[in-house]
Amino acid sequence: MINPVASILEAPLINIFVNQLLFGDSGEFLGFDENEPTSRSGGRPVAVQQIREARKPGGADFFICYVGVQLRDGVAAKAD
């Protein structure tokens, strides 16, 4: 759901921090892509640190906050 929007915005997928859902051939849920830091316990601080590095001058042009599941006021307030 997020990757098509990122493509429209020409945002490199390496800069997208989301849980990638994995599904089997029959559509059954298999789990999360464990390569994504947000899929692991304690992984969100890793993603936040990577985002902080990108927020430094010259690091990123814009940030988008998607809150379709749970609005987090602190995150939304800091999104461009």
SEDORO-326676 format. One record per residue (C-alpha): residue in three letters; z, x, y. Coordinates in nm, 3 decimals. Each point is the difference from the previous one (the first is absolute). Layout:
REM residues N
<r><residuo>ALA</residuo><up>Z</up><east>X</east><north>Y</north></r>
...
***
This chain:
REM residues 80
<r><residuo>MET</residuo><up>0.000</up><east>0.000</east><north>0.000</north></r>
<r><residuo>ILE</residuo><up>0.081</up><east>0.283</east><north>0.242</north></r>
<r><residuo>ASN</residuo><up>-0.280</up><east>0.242</east><north>-0.094</north></r>
<r><residuo>PRO</residuo><up>-0.288</up><east>-0.228</east><north>0.114</north></r>
<r><residuo>VAL</residuo><up>0.168</up><east>-0.039</east><north>0.341</north></r>
<r><residuo>ALA</residuo><up>0.056</up><east>0.375</east><north>0.019</north></r>
<r><residuo>SER</residuo><up>-0.369</up><east>0.054</east><north>-0.075</north></r>
<r><residuo>ILE</residuo><up>-0.103</up><east>-0.236</east><north>0.281</north></r>
<r><residuo>LEU</residuo><up>0.228</up><east>0.193</east><north>0.237</north></r>
<r><residuo>GLU</residuo><up>-0.140</up><east>0.329</east><north>-0.139</north></r>
<r><residuo>ALA</residuo><up>0.351</up><east>0.112</east><north>-0.091</north></r>
<r><residuo>PRO</residuo><up>-0.004</up><east>0.265</east><north>-0.274</north></r>
<r><residuo>LEU</residuo><up>0.166</up><east>-0.137</east><north>-0.315</north></r>
<r><residuo>ILE</residuo><up>0.214</up><east>0.315</east><north>-0.019</north></r>
<r><residuo>ASN</residuo><up>0.177</up><east>-0.131</east><north>0.312</north></r>
<r><residuo>ILE</residuo><up>0.087</up><east>-0.337</east><north>-0.157</north></r>
<r><residuo>PHE</residuo><up>0.353</up><east>-0.036</east><north>-0.137</north></r>
<r><residuo>VAL</residuo><up>0.015</up><east>-0.302</east><north>-0.232</north></r>
<r><residuo>ASN</residuo><up>0.091</up><east>-0.080</east><north>-0.356</north></r>
<r><residuo>GLN</residuo><up>-0.322</up><east>0.001</east><north>-0.201</north></r>
<r><residuo>LEU</residuo><up>0.025</up><east>-0.272</east><north>-0.262</north></r>
<r><residuo>LEU</residuo><up>-0.154</up><east>0.075</east><north>-0.339</north></r>
<r><residuo>PHE</residuo><up>-0.157</up><east>-0.269</east><north>-0.216</north></r>
<r><residuo>GLY</residuo><up>-0.142</up><east>0.006</east><north>-0.353</north></r>
<r><residuo>ASP</residuo><up>-0.345</up><east>-0.115</east><north>-0.109</north></r>
<r><residuo>SER</residuo><up>0.130</up><east>-0.354</east><north>-0.054</north></r>
<r><residuo>GLY</residuo><up>0.163</up><east>-0.012</east><north>0.343</north></r>
<r><residuo>GLU</residuo><up>0.353</up><east>0.061</east><north>-0.125</north></r>
<r><residuo>PHE</residuo><up>0.234</up><east>0.191</east><north>0.231</north></r>
<r><residuo>LEU</residuo><up>0.064</up><east>0.352</east><north>-0.131</north></r>
<r><residuo>GLY</residuo><up>0.218</up><east>0.141</east><north>0.275</north></r>
<r><residuo>PHE</residuo><up>-0.040</up><east>0.224</east><north>0.305</north></r>
<r><residuo>ASP</residuo><up>-0.195</up><east>0.320</east><north>0.057</north></r>
<r><residuo>GLU</residuo><up>0.284</up><east>0.249</east><north>-0.027</north></r>
<r><residuo>ASN</residuo><up>-0.194</up><east>0.252</east><north>0.211</north></r>
<r><residuo>GLU</residuo><up>0.086</up><east>-0.208</east><north>0.307</north></r>
<r><residuo>PRO</residuo><up>0.336</up><east>0.105</east><north>0.145</north></r>
<r><residuo>THR</residuo><up>0.086</up><east>-0.363</east><north>0.080</north></r>
<r><residuo>SER</residuo><up>-0.015</up><east>-0.090</east><north>-0.371</north></r>
<r><residuo>ARG</residuo><up>0.299</up><east>0.217</east><north>-0.093</north></r>
<r><residuo>SER</residuo><up>0.369</up><east>-0.030</east><north>0.066</north></r>
<r><residuo>GLY</residuo><up>0.071</up><east>0.214</east><north>0.306</north></r>
<r><residuo>GLY</residuo><up>-0.371</up><east>0.020</east><north>0.081</north></r>
<r><residuo>ARG</residuo><up>0.008</up><east>-0.193</east><north>0.325</north></r>
<r><residuo>PRO</residuo><up>0.177</up><east>0.283</east><north>0.188</north></r>
<r><residuo>VAL</residuo><up>-0.281</up><east>0.231</east><north>-0.118</north></r>
<r><residuo>ALA</residuo><up>-0.261</up><east>-0.238</east><north>0.141</north></r>
<r><residuo>VAL</residuo><up>0.198</up><east>-0.040</east><north>0.323</north></r>
<r><residuo>GLN</residuo><up>0.013</up><east>0.379</east><north>0.044</north></r>
<r><residuo>GLN</residuo><up>-0.377</up><east>0.023</east><north>-0.050</north></r>
<r><residuo>ILE</residuo><up>-0.048</up><east>-0.276</east><north>0.258</north></r>
<r><residuo>ARG</residuo><up>0.231</up><east>0.179</east><north>0.245</north></r>
<r><residuo>GLU</residuo><up>-0.214</up><east>0.314</east><north>-0.033</north></r>
<r><residuo>ALA</residuo><up>-0.311</up><east>-0.207</east><north>0.081</north></r>
<r><residuo>ARG</residuo><up>0.169</up><east>-0.155</east><north>0.307</north></r>
<r><residuo>LYS</residuo><up>0.027</up><east>0.340</east><north>0.165</north></r>
<r><residuo>PRO</residuo><up>-0.253</up><east>0.067</east><north>0.281</north></r>
<r><residuo>GLY</residuo><up>-0.344</up><east>0.043</east><north>-0.150</north></r>
<r><residuo>GLY</residuo><up>0.108</up><east>-0.147</east><north>-0.334</north></r>
<r><residuo>ALA</residuo><up>-0.136</up><east>-0.355</east><north>0.000</north></r>
<r><residuo>ASP</residuo><up>-0.196</up><east>-0.231</east><north>0.225</north></r>
<r><residuo>PHE</residuo><up>0.188</up><east>-0.321</east><north>-0.090</north></r>
<r><residuo>PHE</residuo><up>0.245</up><east>-0.156</east><north>-0.243</north></r>
<r><residuo>ILE</residuo><up>-0.013</up><east>-0.345</east><north>-0.156</north></r>
<r><residuo>CYS</residuo><up>0.299</up><east>-0.186</east><north>-0.140</north></r>
<r><residuo>TYR</residuo><up>-0.075</up><east>-0.255</east><north>-0.273</north></r>
<r><residuo>VAL</residuo><up>0.291</up><east>-0.235</east><north>-0.058</north></r>
<r><residuo>GLY</residuo><up>-0.157</up><east>-0.272</east><north>-0.215</north></r>
<r><residuo>VAL</residuo><up>0.285</up><east>-0.002</east><north>-0.249</north></r>
<r><residuo>GLN</residuo><up>0.309</up><east>0.090</east><north>0.200</north></r>
<r><residuo>LEU</residuo><up>0.023</up><east>0.043</east><north>0.378</north></r>
<r><residuo>ARG</residuo><up>0.202</up><east>0.307</east><north>0.090</north></r>
<r><residuo>ASP</residuo><up>0.068</up><east>-0.023</east><north>0.373</north></r>
<r><residuo>GLY</residuo><up>0.068</up><east>0.374</east><north>0.034</north></r>
<r><residuo>VAL</residuo><up>-0.334</up><east>0.090</east><north>-0.160</north></r>
<r><residuo>ALA</residuo><up>-0.197</up><east>-0.263</east><north>0.189</north></r>
<r><residuo>ALA</residuo><up>0.151</up><east>0.107</east><north>0.332</north></r>
<r><residuo>LYS</residuo><up>-0.126</up><east>0.356</east><north>-0.048</north></r>
<r><residuo>ALA</residuo><up>-0.353</up><east>-0.092</east><north>-0.116</north></r>
<r><residuo>ASP</residuo><up>-0.282</up><east>0.021</east><north>0.249</north></r>
***
